[in-house]
Amino acid sequence: MKKIVLALAALAAITGSASAADLGARPYTKAPPPVAPVYNWTGFYIFGGGGGGIWSANGGVDVTGGPCIVCTNTRTGGDGWFGTVGAGYDWQSAAWVFGIFGDGTFGSLKGNIGDSSFTAPGSLIPGIVGTTKMETAWAAGARVGYLVAPNVLSYVNGGYTGTYWTGSTLLGSNTGTASGLHTDRFNTQGWFVGGGVENNLNIFGINAPGWFMKTEYRAAYLDRKNLQERVDGTNLPTGFDITFKPFVQTISTSLVYRFNWGAATGTRY
């Protein structure tokens, strides 16, 4: 009996070895390719940053109650820095992105106003000049962009804007002597156009899925404003108004956070 059991065990071992040899080596299977990330530009975002700007203005003097000895148009300007904060909402459709946004700025874009060619009747001061600065501004508008890469958006924008400027103490343009005149603080509104690039910060090995950076240029065309020359808060009997029509250009860089980045979308880019 023992001899029969040993014979059957030996036969099973020989048969198993032969079957394994007949099967050959295990075939190689390639690993599946990594799944490309799904980017979703639809959703709310907030941003904050800063930049610099310049403004230029066509200026002169309007006379409403008396003669003007010399009244010619002049061009003034200024420059400075600003900070900005804002929020918006975007909708993605294939490679196109549409959105609305609002933002505010604060800072100091400082320059001159006045007319060095103006001489008021009976005045010993041949021309007046002062300093004003754009302290704050707001804007509301829309943008449309195209995804040059799944996580890089190139866009143009436009909308309505308002600005707030400081008052000015007016001095003699040649002497720097106080004229006793000043202008009050004022607001002026207009429209703007611009454009920029926004990209995700998942670059150079940094893991920042919801964080972006955008760089934007903007040009604002503002309405003309008549700045009344005043003495101790009272308008002059003869109304000499300094005219001011500014054109403001800015460049800013902002850090953006998108709340819905990485969520599933119906269509892949």
C-alpha positions in Angstrom: 0.0 0.0 0.0 2.8 2.4 0.9 4.5 1.7 -2.3 1.3 2.6 -4.3 0.9 5.9 -2.4 4.6 6.9 -3.1 4.3 6.0 -6.7 1.2 8.2 -7.2 2.9 11.2 -5.4 5.9 10.9 -7.7 3.7 10.8 -10.7 1.8 13.9 -9.6 5.1 15.9 -9.1 6.4 14.9 -12.5 3.1 15.9 -14.2 3.0 19.3 -12.5 6.5 20.2 -13.5 5.8 19.3 -17.1 2.6 21.4 -17.1 4.5 24.5 -15.7 7.2 24.2 -18.3 4.5 24.1 -21.1 2.9 27.3 -19.9 6.0 29.4 -20.4 6.8 32.9 -18.9 4.0 35.1 -17.6 3.1 37.8 -20.3 4.1 41.5 -19.6 1.2 43.9 -19.3 1.8 47.7 -19.5 0.6 49.9 -16.7 -2.4 52.1 -17.7 -1.6 55.7 -18.5 -2.2 58.2 -15.8 -5.6 59.9 -16.0 -5.3 63.6 -17.1 -6.7 66.0 -14.5 -10.1 67.5 -15.1 -9.9 71.3 -14.9 -13.1 73.3 -14.1 -13.1 77.1 -14.5 -16.8 77.4 -13.5 -17.3 78.9 -10.1 -16.6 81.8 -7.7 -13.2 83.3 -7.1 -11.6 86.1 -5.0 -8.3 87.9 -5.6 -6.0 90.5 -4.2 -2.8 92.1 -5.4 -1.2 95.4 -6.5 0.5 97.3 -9.2 1.4 100.6 -10.7 -0.3 103.1 -13.0 0.0 106.4 -14.9 -2.6 109.0 -15.8 -2.7 111.9 -18.2 -5.3 114.6 -18.5 -6.4 117.2 -21.0 -6.8 120.4 -18.9 -7.5 124.1 -19.3 -9.7 126.8 -17.9 -13.4 127.5 -18.5 -14.6 131.1 -17.7 -18.2 131.4 -16.8 -18.5 135.0 -15.7 -15.7 137.1 -17.1 -12.9 137.5 -19.6 -10.0 135.2 -19.8 -6.8 136.9 -20.8 -5.0 133.7 -21.9 -6.9 130.4 -21.9 -5.3 127.4 -23.6 -5.5 123.7 -23.2 -2.6 121.9 -21.4 -1.8 118.3 -20.7 -0.9 117.2 -17.2 -0.2 113.7 -15.7 0.9 111.6 -12.8 1.8 108.1 -11.7 2.0 105.9 -8.6 1.0 102.6 -7.0 -2.1 100.9 -5.9 -3.5 97.8 -4.2 -6.6 95.9 -5.4 -9.1 93.3 -4.1 -12.1 91.8 -5.9 -14.3 88.8 -6.7 -16.0 87.2 -9.7 -17.8 84.2 -11.2 -16.8 82.3 -14.4 -18.6 79.9 -16.7 -16.6 77.4 -18.8 -17.8 76.1 -22.1 -15.3 73.8 -23.8 -12.1 76.0 -24.2 -14.0 79.3 -23.7 -14.5 81.0 -20.3 -17.1 83.8 -19.7 -17.3 85.8 -16.5 -18.4 88.8 -14.5 -16.4 90.5 -11.8 -16.1 93.6 -9.5 -13.0 95.1 -7.9 -11.8 98.1 -5.9 -8.4 99.8 -5.8 -6.7 102.0 -3.2 -3.4 103.9 -3.4 -1.8 107.1 -4.7 -1.6 108.0 -8.4 -0.4 111.5 -8.0 0.2 114.4 -10.5 -0.5 118.0 -11.3 -3.6 120.0 -12.4 -4.0 123.6 -13.5 -3.1 125.8 -16.4 0.2 127.6 -16.4 -0.9 129.8 -19.3 -3.9 131.2 -17.4 -3.9 134.7 -15.8 -6.9 135.9 -13.9 -7.9 139.5 -14.4 -6.1 141.7 -11.8 -4.0 138.8 -10.6 -0.2 139.1 -10.0 0.1 135.3 -10.4 0.8 134.3 -14.0 -0.9 130.9 -13.9 -1.9 128.4 -11.2 -1.0 124.8 -10.6 -1.9 122.2 -7.9 -1.5 118.5 -7.1 -4.2 115.9 -7.0 -4.1 112.1 -6.7 -6.4 109.3 -7.5 -6.9 107.6 -4.1 -9.6 105.0 -4.8 -11.5 103.4 -7.7 -14.0 100.7 -8.3 -14.9 98.7 -11.4 -17.6 96.3 -12.5 -17.5 94.4 -15.8 -17.3 91.2 -17.8 -14.6 89.2 -19.4 -14.2 86.5 -22.1 -11.2 84.3 -22.4 -9.8 81.3 -24.2 -7.9 78.4 -22.6 -4.5 78.3 -24.3 -3.8 75.4 -22.0 -6.2 73.5 -19.7 -4.9 75.6 -16.7 -3.9 78.9 -18.5 -6.5 81.5 -19.5 -5.9 84.4 -21.8 -8.7 87.0 -21.6 -10.0 90.5 -22.5 -12.4 92.5 -20.3 -14.4 95.7 -20.1 -17.0 97.6 -18.1 -17.8 100.7 -16.0 -15.5 102.4 -13.5 -15.6 105.2 -11.0 -12.7 107.1 -9.4 -12.1 109.4 -6.4 -9.6 112.2 -6.5 -8.3 114.5 -3.8 -8.6 118.3 -3.7 -5.8 120.6 -4.4 -4.2 123.8 -3.1 -3.4 126.1 -6.0 -0.1 127.8 -6.2 1.5 130.2 -8.7 3.0 128.1 -11.4 6.1 130.2 -11.7 6.7 131.3 -8.2 5.2 128.6 -6.0 3.4 131.3 -4.0 0.1 130.5 -2.5 -2.7 131.9 -4.6 -5.4 131.6 -1.9 -7.4 129.3 -4.2 -8.2 125.6 -4.0 -10.3 122.9 -5.6 -12.5 120.4 -3.7 -12.4 116.6 -3.8 -14.2 115.1 -6.7 -15.4 111.9 -8.4 -15.4 111.0 -12.1 -16.7 108.0 -13.9 -16.2 106.3 -17.3 -15.5 103.0 -19.0 -12.5 100.7 -19.2 -11.1 98.0 -21.4 -8.2 95.6 -20.7 -6.8 92.1 -20.8 -4.5 89.6 -19.2 -3.4 86.1 -18.5 -4.4 83.9 -15.5 -2.6 80.6 -14.7 -2.7 77.9 -12.1 0.2 77.8 -9.7 0.7 74.0 -9.9 4.1 74.5 -11.5 7.7 73.8 -10.6 6.6 71.0 -8.3 4.3 73.2 -6.2 1.0 71.6 -5.2 -1.5 74.5 -5.1 -4.7 73.2 -6.8 -7.0 76.2 -6.1 -4.4 79.0 -6.4 -3.8 81.1 -9.5 -1.9 84.2 -10.5 -3.2 86.8 -13.0 -1.5 89.8 -14.6 -3.7 92.4 -16.2 -3.5 95.7 -18.1 -6.4 98.1 -18.0 -7.1 101.5 -19.6 -9.9 103.7 -18.2 -11.4 106.6 -20.2 -13.0 109.0 -17.6 -15.5 111.8 -18.1 -14.5 115.4 -18.1 -14.8 117.3 -14.8 -14.9 121.0 -14.1 -13.1 121.8 -10.9 -14.2 125.1 -9.5 -11.6 127.4 -8.0 -12.6 128.4 -4.5 -11.6 130.7 -1.7 -12.3 129.4 1.8 -15.0 127.2 0.4 -16.6 129.9 -1.7 -16.6 130.0 -5.5 -15.0 133.0 -7.2 -17.5 135.6 -8.4 -16.1 135.1 -11.9 -16.1 131.3 -12.4 -12.7 130.1 -13.4 -13.0 126.3 -13.6 -10.0 124.0 -14.2 -11.1 121.4 -16.7 -9.9 117.8 -16.1 -10.4 114.8 -18.3 -8.2 111.9 -17.2 -7.1 108.8 -19.0 -5.7 106.1 -16.6 -3.6 103.1 -17.4 -2.7 100.4 -14.9 -0.8 97.1 -14.7 -1.5 94.7 -11.8 -0.6 91.3 -10.6 -2.9 89.4 -8.2 -3.1 86.1 -6.3 -6.4 84.4 -7.1 -8.2 81.6 -5.2 -10.9 79.5 -7.0 -13.4 77.7 -4.7 -14.5 75.1 -7.3 -11.2 74.2 -8.9 -10.8 70.5 -9.6 -14.5 69.6 -9.3 -15.9 67.3 -12.0 -17.0 68.8 -15.3 -19.3 67.4 -17.9 -16.8 67.9 -20.7 -13.1 67.5 -20.7 -10.8 70.1 -22.2 
